[in-house]
Amino acid sequence: MSKRKEQLELLRRMSDAELISRLSELKKELFGLRTAIKLEGRGNSAKIRQTKKEIARILTILKERQINQSQNK
């Protein structure tokens, strides 16, 4: 299995609370990465892109779960 699929499977196994906690951590990390680029002129643009993609994956999973819950009612 590819690394991306493994990561996605790991995220899908997390509870909503764990996903929200991870989302908060990633947003703080993204802020720090952007700040490093702006203030110090150094940074890792690949890490920023990777972090943004992981945030999007988490938001997608949370939205899917929300839709599934509303359909099951």
C-alpha positions in Angstrom: 0.0 0.0 0.0 1.3 3.5 -0.8 2.3 5.9 1.9 -0.6 8.3 1.1 -3.1 5.5 1.4 -1.6 4.3 4.7 -1.8 7.9 6.0 -5.4 8.2 4.9 -6.4 4.9 6.5 -4.8 6.0 9.7 -6.8 9.3 9.7 -10.0 7.4 8.9 -9.4 5.2 12.0 -9.2 8.3 14.3 -12.1 9.5 16.3 -13.6 12.9 15.6 -12.0 14.3 18.7 -8.6 13.0 17.7 -9.0 14.5 14.2 -10.0 17.9 15.6 -7.0 17.8 17.9 -4.7 16.9 15.0 -6.3 19.7 12.9 -5.5 22.2 15.6 -1.9 21.0 15.7 -1.5 21.3 12.0 -2.9 24.8 11.8 -0.4 25.9 14.5 2.4 24.2 12.6 1.3 25.9 9.3 1.3 29.3 11.0 4.8 28.7 12.3 6.0 27.6 8.9 4.5 30.7 7.2 5.9 32.9 9.9 9.4 31.5 9.5 9.3 32.3 5.8 8.0 35.8 6.3 10.2 36.9 9.2 13.4 34.9 8.6 13.3 34.5 4.9 13.8 30.8 5.2 11.4 27.9 5.3 10.3 24.8 3.6 7.6 25.3 1.0 7.2 21.6 0.5 6.4 21.2 4.2 3.8 24.0 3.9 2.2 22.2 0.9 2.2 18.9 2.7 0.7 20.4 5.9 -2.1 22.1 3.9 -2.9 18.8 2.1 -3.2 17.0 5.4 -5.5 19.7 6.8 -7.7 19.3 3.7 -7.8 15.5 4.2 -8.9 15.9 7.8 -11.6 18.4 6.9 -12.8 16.1 4.2 -13.1 13.1 6.5 -14.9 15.2 9.1 -17.4 16.5 6.5 -18.0 12.9 5.2 -18.8 11.8 8.7 -21.1 14.8 9.2 -23.0 13.9 6.0 -23.3 10.3 6.9 -24.7 11.1 10.3 -27.3 13.4 8.8 -28.3 10.8 6.2 -28.7 8.1 8.9 -31.2 10.1 10.9 
